[in-house]
C-alpha cells in the first residue's frame, strides 16, 4: 500500500543532510525534469520581482526567493520532515517509533510540484513552488509534468490511496487509485465537502494507514481496515472513491 500525500507551501528550515543530489532521490527517471525546474527556479531567483509574480508571493516573503536561489547548496532533510502545516501536524510522523515509523517511511509518498514524486525519506531542501505557480516561458506545471509523471504513477504497484488535492492530482494520474473526500453531515441529513478540517482529517487518516499492521490490497480491504478503526467511512459516488463523513461542528 502507498499513501500519496500533497506537499505543503510551508516547509521547515535548514536540515542535517548534504546538499541536494538528484541521484539520492527515488524515481530517478524524473531527474531530468527535476533538474530543469530547479535550474529555472535558481535563475529566476536572481530577479525577486519576477519570482514573486511567478510564485504568487509578496515582498514580505522574499525569504522564499532566497530558498530557491540556494536550492543546489542548502542542507536537505527527509521529505516527511521537510513538509509542515496542518496535514503534516496531524500526521505527526516525528512521534512515530519502531515498526510504525518503518511502515510509515515505506508507505508514504509526496506529490511535489518541483520533484514530481518523492518517497518519505528522500532528502530535499526547502523551496517554494506550488502546483499553480506560473514560471516565465512555461505553460502550466500540469502540462510540464504529466508526460513524464503519468507513466511513473501508472507503474506504482499495489493499492494506492491518493490524498492529493486537485491541483497536485492534476500533475499526474494514478489509474485505479482510491481517493478520499471529507464531508460533513448536517442535522437535516444533507452533506457538503469540508474545507476547514479537510487537511487535518487526511493527516490523521494517513497516520492510521501508514502505521497499520494490516496490508489491504483493494478497496474492500481498505474499507475493512478503516471501519475497524472506527472511522465513519463510506463508499463515494464514483468507483474507488471513499467518503469520510464527519458530524457538523455547528450542529
Beta strands, then each sheet from edge to edge (+ up, - down):
strand 1: 2-6
strand 2: 77-78
strand 3: 108-112
strand 4: 116-119
strand 5: 123-124
strand 6: 160-162
strand 7: 178-185
strand 8: 191-193
strand 9: 233-235
strand 10: 241-247
sheet 1: 4+ 3- 1- 6- 7- 8+
sheet 2: 4+ 3- 1- 6- 7- 10- 9+
sheet 3: 2+ 5-
end
